[in-house]
Amino acid sequence: MSYVSGAKNPLVWKELLGFWARLLTEPQPGAPSAPMAIQAADAAADEESLELRSGDSDVNERLSVWMGRSVSLLDWPPEGASLDQYWPDVKEREFQNMVNELVLPAGTFFDACPIHAISTATLVELRRLEPSLDFAVERFRPNLLIDTGSASGFME
């Protein structure tokens, strides 16, 4: 079984929120994945040694050092890939503090959830719990962002 990392399990992959990536060329339909640059969010712009390129021969080794575990950068999902989804303690929910496996549809990195919603209250709570990490809504790529006004905590 091959596991895909993601922010759905911040207990294991919270380091991912400390990085950003940018495409180096415009993606083209039917073409291989566009090359990208990966950098630690807190690295200064002139620290090129902290920037990785997807085509670097040592990209997997350097990513593994940054993540503290063996990882590989892939542009195509392995057969049978899945990801772990963490459910934190949320009052009035049956399942608490558990992780479940989401099997990815074959040939995609998409998870098995047809809709991804997140609330502004959840983003505020995540920032409160881990202030050194980046919880910009764009990192979660939700279908729906629910503005909860001044409500607090995990509202979903």
Sine and cosine of phi, psi and omega as CSV:
sin_phi,cos_phi,sin_psi,cos_psi,sin_omega,cos_omega
0.00,0.00,0.71,-0.70,0.05,-1.00
-0.95,-0.30,0.77,-0.63,0.00,-1.00
-0.98,-0.20,0.68,-0.74,0.04,-1.00
-0.98,-0.18,0.75,-0.66,0.00,-1.00
-0.99,0.13,0.41,-0.91,0.04,-1.00
-0.05,-1.00,0.16,-0.99,-0.04,-1.00
-0.96,0.28,-0.05,1.00,0.04,-1.00
-0.94,0.33,-0.24,0.97,0.10,-0.99
-0.76,-0.64,0.98,0.22,-0.05,-1.00
-0.93,0.38,-0.28,0.96,0.06,-1.00
-0.89,0.45,-0.58,0.81,-0.04,-1.00
-0.99,-0.15,-0.60,0.80,-0.18,-0.98
-0.90,-0.44,0.41,0.91,-0.04,-1.00
-0.88,0.48,-0.39,0.92,0.04,-1.00
-0.86,0.52,-0.49,0.87,-0.01,-1.00
-0.87,0.50,-0.51,0.86,-0.02,-1.00
-0.95,0.30,-0.12,0.99,0.05,-1.00
-1.00,-0.09,0.23,0.97,-0.03,-1.00
-0.76,-0.65,0.34,-0.94,0.15,-0.99
-0.69,-0.73,0.34,-0.94,0.01,-1.00
-0.68,-0.74,0.44,-0.90,0.06,-1.00
-0.63,-0.78,0.58,-0.82,0.07,-1.00
-0.96,0.26,0.64,-0.77,0.01,-1.00
-1.00,-0.02,-0.37,0.93,0.08,-1.00
-0.64,-0.77,0.31,-0.95,0.01,-1.00
-0.94,0.33,0.76,-0.65,0.06,-1.00
-0.89,0.45,0.56,-0.83,0.00,-1.00
-0.85,-0.53,0.72,-0.70,0.03,-1.00
-0.84,0.55,0.72,-0.70,0.04,-1.00
0.97,0.23,-0.05,1.00,0.00,-1.00
-0.99,-0.11,0.31,-0.95,0.09,-1.00
-0.85,0.53,0.29,-0.96,-0.01,-1.00
-0.82,0.57,0.64,-0.77,0.03,-1.00
-0.92,0.39,0.61,-0.80,0.03,-1.00
-0.92,0.40,0.47,-0.88,-0.01,-1.00
-0.67,-0.74,0.32,-0.95,0.10,-0.99
-0.93,-0.36,0.63,-0.78,0.00,-1.00
-0.83,-0.56,0.72,-0.69,-0.02,-1.00
-0.58,-0.81,0.52,-0.85,0.11,-0.99
-0.91,0.41,0.71,-0.70,-0.06,-1.00
-0.87,0.50,-0.47,0.88,-0.04,-1.00
-1.00,-0.09,0.11,0.99,0.01,-1.00
-0.98,0.20,0.63,-0.78,0.05,-1.00
-0.93,0.37,0.47,-0.88,-0.06,-1.00
-0.87,0.50,-0.45,0.89,-0.04,-1.00
-1.00,-0.02,0.08,1.00,-0.01,-1.00
-1.00,-0.05,0.95,0.31,-0.06,-1.00
-0.89,0.46,-0.41,0.91,0.00,-1.00
-0.92,0.40,-0.31,0.95,0.03,-1.00
-1.00,-0.04,0.02,1.00,0.03,-1.00
-0.98,-0.20,0.72,-0.69,0.08,-1.00
-0.95,-0.31,0.47,-0.88,0.13,-0.99
-0.90,-0.44,0.64,-0.77,-0.05,-1.00
-0.85,0.53,-0.45,0.89,0.00,-1.00
-1.00,0.01,-0.05,1.00,0.02,-1.00
-0.87,0.49,0.67,-0.74,-0.02,-1.00
-0.90,0.44,-0.42,0.91,-0.03,-1.00
-0.96,-0.28,0.32,0.95,-0.09,-1.00
-0.85,0.53,-0.67,0.74,-0.02,-1.00
-0.92,0.38,-0.65,0.76,0.03,-1.00
-0.89,0.45,-0.71,0.70,-0.03,-1.00
-0.93,0.36,-0.64,0.77,0.07,-1.00
-0.88,0.47,-0.65,0.76,0.01,-1.00
-0.88,0.48,-0.64,0.77,0.05,-1.00
-0.90,0.43,-0.72,0.70,-0.01,-1.00
-0.88,0.47,-0.62,0.78,-0.06,-1.00
-1.00,0.08,-0.29,0.96,-0.02,-1.00
0.97,0.26,0.35,0.93,0.02,-1.00
-0.32,-0.95,0.28,-0.96,-0.01,-1.00
-0.96,0.27,0.86,-0.51,0.02,-1.00
-0.70,-0.71,0.31,-0.95,0.06,-1.00
-0.70,-0.71,0.67,-0.74,0.09,-1.00
-1.00,0.04,0.86,-0.51,-0.06,-1.00
-0.86,-0.52,0.53,-0.84,0.12,-0.99
-0.94,-0.33,0.07,1.00,0.06,-1.00
-0.56,-0.83,0.73,-0.68,-0.05,-1.00
-0.95,0.32,0.65,-0.76,0.08,-1.00
-0.94,0.34,0.38,-0.92,0.03,-1.00
-0.86,0.50,0.71,-0.70,0.04,-1.00
0.97,0.25,0.35,0.94,-0.04,-1.00
-0.91,0.41,0.53,-0.85,0.05,-1.00
-0.55,-0.84,0.20,-0.98,0.10,-0.99
-0.73,-0.69,0.36,-0.93,0.03,-1.00
-0.99,-0.11,0.70,-0.71,0.05,-1.00
-0.91,-0.42,0.84,-0.55,-0.02,-1.00
-1.00,-0.10,0.71,-0.71,0.07,-1.00
-0.92,-0.39,0.96,-0.28,-0.02,-1.00
-0.95,0.32,0.15,-0.99,0.08,-1.00
-0.91,0.41,0.90,-0.43,0.05,-1.00
-0.76,-0.65,0.85,-0.53,-0.04,-1.00
-0.80,0.60,0.64,-0.77,0.07,-1.00
0.94,0.33,0.35,0.94,0.10,-0.99
-0.91,-0.40,0.63,-0.77,-0.05,-1.00
-0.88,0.47,-0.72,0.69,-0.07,-1.00
-0.99,-0.13,0.77,-0.64,-0.09,-1.00
-0.79,-0.62,0.66,-0.76,0.12,-0.99
0.72,0.70,0.84,0.54,-0.01,-1.00
-0.71,-0.70,0.31,-0.95,0.03,-1.00
-0.84,-0.55,0.72,-0.69,0.11,-0.99
-0.82,-0.58,0.41,-0.91,-0.03,-1.00
-1.00,-0.02,0.75,-0.66,0.11,-0.99
-0.94,-0.34,0.91,-0.42,0.05,-1.00
-0.98,0.20,0.77,-0.64,-0.03,-1.00
-0.98,0.17,0.60,-0.80,0.10,-0.99
-0.84,0.54,0.63,-0.78,-0.07,-1.00
-0.80,0.60,0.72,-0.70,0.08,-1.00
0.97,0.22,0.20,0.98,-0.01,-1.00
-0.72,-0.70,0.29,-0.96,0.19,-0.98
-0.98,-0.20,0.11,0.99,0.01,-1.00
-0.95,0.31,0.59,-0.81,0.08,-1.00
-0.99,0.13,0.00,-1.00,-0.12,-0.99
-1.00,0.06,0.09,1.00,-0.05,-1.00
-1.00,-0.06,0.85,-0.53,-0.04,-1.00
-0.94,0.33,-0.44,0.90,0.01,-1.00
-0.72,-0.69,0.70,-0.71,0.06,-1.00
-0.87,-0.49,0.92,-0.40,0.02,-1.00
-0.89,-0.45,0.57,-0.82,0.09,-1.00
-0.61,-0.80,0.54,-0.84,-0.01,-1.00
-0.97,-0.22,0.41,-0.91,0.08,-1.00
-0.89,0.46,-0.53,0.85,0.03,-1.00
-0.90,0.44,-0.63,0.78,0.03,-1.00
-0.90,0.43,-0.68,0.73,0.03,-1.00
-0.88,0.47,-0.66,0.75,0.04,-1.00
-0.89,0.45,-0.68,0.74,-0.02,-1.00
-0.91,0.40,-0.67,0.75,0.04,-1.00
-0.88,0.47,-0.66,0.75,0.04,-1.00
-0.90,0.44,-0.59,0.81,0.03,-1.00
-0.92,0.39,-0.66,0.75,-0.04,-1.00
-0.96,0.29,-0.58,0.82,-0.04,-1.00
-0.71,-0.71,0.95,0.30,-0.12,-0.99
-0.90,0.44,-0.30,0.95,-0.02,-1.00
-1.00,0.08,-0.10,1.00,-0.03,-1.00
-0.98,-0.22,0.34,-0.94,-0.04,-1.00
-1.00,-0.10,0.92,-0.39,0.01,-1.00
-0.92,-0.39,0.64,0.77,0.07,-1.00
-0.88,0.47,0.64,-0.76,-0.05,-1.00
-0.84,0.55,-0.55,0.84,-0.02,-1.00
-0.88,0.48,-0.44,0.90,-0.01,-1.00
-0.94,0.35,-0.43,0.90,-0.03,-1.00
-1.00,-0.04,-0.30,0.95,0.01,-1.00
0.74,0.68,0.81,0.58,-0.01,-1.00
-0.97,0.26,0.41,-0.91,0.17,-0.99
-0.97,0.25,-0.55,0.83,-0.03,-1.00
-0.75,-0.66,0.74,-0.67,0.16,-0.99
-0.93,-0.36,0.88,-0.48,-0.07,-1.00
-0.98,-0.18,0.90,-0.43,0.02,-1.00
-0.99,0.17,0.93,-0.36,-0.06,-1.00
-0.99,-0.16,0.24,0.97,0.04,-1.00
0.87,0.49,-0.80,-0.60,-0.05,-1.00
-1.00,-0.05,0.09,1.00,0.03,-1.00
-0.87,0.48,0.44,-0.90,-0.03,-1.00
-0.78,-0.62,0.30,-0.96,0.05,-1.00
1.00,0.04,-0.14,-0.99,-0.01,-1.00
-1.00,0.08,0.98,-0.21,-0.15,-0.99
-1.00,0.05,-0.37,0.93,-0.09,-1.00
-0.90,0.43,0.00,0.00,0.00,0.00
